[in-house]
Amino acid sequence: MARLADLVRSRAFRGVFLGVTVVLAAVALALDWEEFAAGVRRLGPPSLVLAAVFTVGNILLSAAAWRSVLADLGSRLSWGATSHVFLVGQLGKYLPGSLWHVVAQVELAADHGVSRRRSASATVVHVVVVFATALLLGVAGFALVPDLLPGGYTWVALLVVPLLVLLWPPVLNRVLARVLAIARRPPLEHSISHAGAWRTTALAFASWCSIGAQTVVLVARVGDQPLSVRLVVLGVTAFALAWCVGFATVVSPAGAGAREAALVLMLSGVMSPGRALLVAVVSRVLMTTADLSLAGLALVGDRRRARGRVRRAAAPQEGGGA
């Protein structure tokens, strides 16, 4: 285990890890490119740009939620450090399996002075909150617009209450303790505070609303659907639940395939399956492109900050020798 840990922490492993994830993400983009181009032709440039803005908003709000958890656990990272750890680390989701992004974020956070135990705990908390809020938005959508579900399945709206209870800090802390025990991870250093839990939950909800807005834009333009309250509820509900399906499919990189199938199924009530597939593909390509672009910017920013630290450290020595 010690040798494996040393391997994961080595510069060579990080280089290979980053290279493989970028290649796999690029392959996914290439495979979807023809359908993406067809979707873009139906969208038009203004709608495509708007959908891209909502996609970036989703990722940055999710990063803010993770940063909020880490701060509540006792480690406050700057936005620059947060972007390096979260945005680069989450590229690990493009590898098969469900733990690579956790491993990446833990190791990158260690570079910024955060203990591996604390950063791993923050990632677990973040995942639990994100998953719970996604499910809550999904079932709340059915409660608000019952005809989104076929008859006989409206009972799922009753899940709103237990999901709200799950996000209540005392219950959330107990659930997290159980999850960490099952994962054979050390317990949290201290409980998540009420303020920290509500702040993180609010940011998670905002991130889902942002990506839901992306879906609304795509459905409205690709499916020629008029903007309405029902369409907004459908957009947020559909993507949140489709993401949950993709997340649960741990063998699929970033939920590829499973998320798209669930999204097509959810949208097939308001548009043809072919157009629903175009929406799913465009959404996937926008998300992957945003992930790669933001991670690249985070890497560039981190290297610039590192060079700045080196120059500042060398400046007194140069001045003293003059």
N, C-alpha and C positions, 0 to 999 in steps of 0.2 A: 504493500500500500504506500509505503514511503517513497519507493521508486516511482510509482504511478503519479503521486503528488508532485514529485520533482519534475517529471516529464510534462505534466500539465502546466506547471509554472515556468517552463523554459521558454526562451524567446523563439526557438525553432518551432515548438508546438504552436505557439500563438500565430506565427506566420503561416503555418500550414492550415491551421483552423480558419483563419480569416480568408485565406485563398480558396479553400474548399467551399466555404459558405457563399462567397461571392460568385464562384463558378456555378454552384447549384442554383442560386437565385437568378443568375443570368440565363441559365438553361431554361428555367421556368418561364422567364420573360420571352425567350425565343419561341418556345412551344406555343405560347398563347398569342403571338404577335399578329397572326392573320385575323383572328377573331377580334383582337383589340383594335386593329385598324378599321374593321367594319363598324365596331361600336363608336369609334371616334368620328367616323363620317356621319353617323346619325346624331352624335352629340353636338358637334360644332365647337370651335375654339373657346368661346366664352364659357360654355357649360363645362368643358373639360378642365379649364383653369379653375373654375369654382369648385369642382369635385376634387381637384388636386389640393386646393387650399384646405378643404375640410379633412382630407386624408392626413395631411401634415399636422393639422390641429389635433387629430385623434392621437397621433404618436407623441406629440409634445405634451399633451395633457396627461397621457399615461406615464410619461417620464416624470412629470411633476408629481403625480400620485406616488410613484416609487420613492421619489426624493422626500416626500412628506412622511412616508413610513420610516425611512432611514433617520430622518431628523427626530422623529418621535422616539426612536430607539436610542438616540444619543449621539448620532454622527451627522453633522450638517455639512453637506457638500455644496460647493459653488455650482452655478449653472453650467460652467464649463466642464467641471469634473463630472457632474451628473450626466451631461450629454455624452462624454467619453465612455462612462461605465454602462449606462443604460442603452444608448443608441447603438454602440458597437457590440455590446454584449448580446443584445436581442437578435443579432444576426444568427445566433446559434439555433434559433427556431427553424431555420431552413435545413438543418440536419435532421435525419430521422431520429426519433426519440423525443422525450419531453424534458430532458434535464440539461441539455447542452447550453441553453441560454443562461441557466442558473450558474453553471460552472464558469462560463465566461464572465458574467457580471461579478461573481465572487472574486475572481482573480484580478479583474480590472479595478475593482474597488480597493483591493489590498494595495495597489499601486498608489492610491490616494490616502493611505493610512487608516482604512476602515478594516476592522477585524473580519476574518472570513465568517466567523460565527454570526456576527451582526448583519453583514450583507446578505448571507444566505437566509437569515430570518426575515429580513426586509423583503426579499424576493418572494418568499413563501406567503407572507402577509399580503403582499401586493397581488399575487395570483389569486388568493382566496377572495379578496375584496372585488377584484375585477370580474371573476367568474360569478360571484354572487350578484353583483350589480347588473351583469348581462342577463342573468336569468330573471332577475326582478323586473327589468325593463321589458323582457319578452312576455312574461305572464301578465304584467300590468297592461301591456298593449292589448292582450286578449280581453282583459277586464273592461277596458275603455271601449273597445270596438269588438264585441262578441262575434260578429259575422266574419272576422278574420279566420276563425276556426270552423271546420266542418261540425255539424251537429253531433253531439255526444262527447265532445272533447272540451267543452267550455269549463269543465271542472278544474282545469289546470289553473284558472284564474285564482282559485283558492290558495295557490302557493304564494301569493303576494304576502300574506301575513307571516308565514314562517320565514320567508326570506328577509323581511324587514326585521324580524326578531334576531336572525342570524347576524345582521349588521349592528345590532346593539352591542356596545363595547364589552360588557361582562360576558355575554354569550360568545361574541367573536373571540375573546381571549381564550375561553375554554375550548372552542373548536380549533383554534390555532395550536393550542397545547397538544390536543389529540393528533392533529395532522403531523406535527413535528415528531411526536412519539412514534407514529406509524412509519414515518420516513427515517426514523433512527437518527434524528438530528437533535442537538441540544435544545432545551427549552428557551423561550425568549428571556433575555436578561431582565426585562421588566415588562409589565403589561402595557398594551396599547392604551393610551389615554383617551378619554372621551373626546377631547378637542382634536387629537390626532386622528382618531377613527372617523369622526365626522368630516374633517378636512379631506382625508384620503378618499372617503366615499363620495364626497361632492365632486372631487376631481375625476374620479372614475366615471361617475354619471355624465359629467361634461364630455369626457372623451368618447363615450358611447353616443351621446347626442351628436357629436361632431361627425363621427363616421356614419351615423344614421342619416345625417343631412347629405352626406356624399351619396348614399343609396337613393335618397329622395330625388336628388338632381339627376342621377342616372336613369331612374325609372321614369321620371317625368319626361325626359328628352327621348330616351331610346324607346320607351313604350307609349309615347304620345299621350301621357296621362295628365289631366289638369291638376294643378296643385290644390290640395285639400287637406283638412285635418286628418282624414282617414289615411291619405297617402303618407303624411308625415309619421303617423303612428305605425303604419305598415313598414316604412323604411327603417325606423329605429328598431322595431320589434324583429323584423326579418334578419337584419345583420347581426344583432346581438345573439339571437338564438343560433344562427348559422355559425357564428364564431364559437359558441359553446360546443356545437357538434364537431367542428374542426379541432378544437382544443382537446376534446375527449379522444380523438383519433390519434393516439400518441405515435403510431408508426408512420404517420404521414407528415412530411416536412411542412411546418406552418399550417397544418390542417388542409393541405392541398387536395382538391378533389372532393373531400367530404364537405367542406364549407361551401363550395360552389353548388354541390348537389342539394344541400339543405336550402341555400338561398334561392335556387331555381324553383324548388318545391314551394317555398313560402310566397314567391312572387307570381306563381303560375295562375293565381286567381284574378290577377289584374292585367296580365299580358300573356302573350304566347310563350311557350317554352323556349322557342328559339331566341326571342328577344330577352327573355329572362336570363338565358345563358350568356348573351352578350353583356348584360349588366354585371353578371357574376365575374366574367373574364376581365372586363374593364376595371372593376373594383379590385380584383386581385393584382392586376398589372400596376395600377396606381399605388397600391399598398407596397408592393415589392420595390417599385422604383423609389418611392419615398423612403423606405427603410434603407436602401443602398445609398441614396443621396445624403440623407441626414447622418448616417454612419460615416460616410466619407468626409463630410464637413466637420464632424466631431473629431475625427482622426487628425485632420489638418490643424484644427484649432488646438488640439492637445500638443502636437509637435511644436507649434508656434509658442505656446506657453512654456514648453520645456526649454526651447532655445532662449527664450527671454529670461528664464531662471538662471540658465548657465551664464548669460551675459551679465546679469546683475551680480552673480557670485564672483565673476572674474573682475568686475569693475574696481572694487577696492584694492585688489592686488595690483592691477595695472596702475591705479593712481598712486599707490604707495611706492612703486618702483620708479616713478617719474622723477 
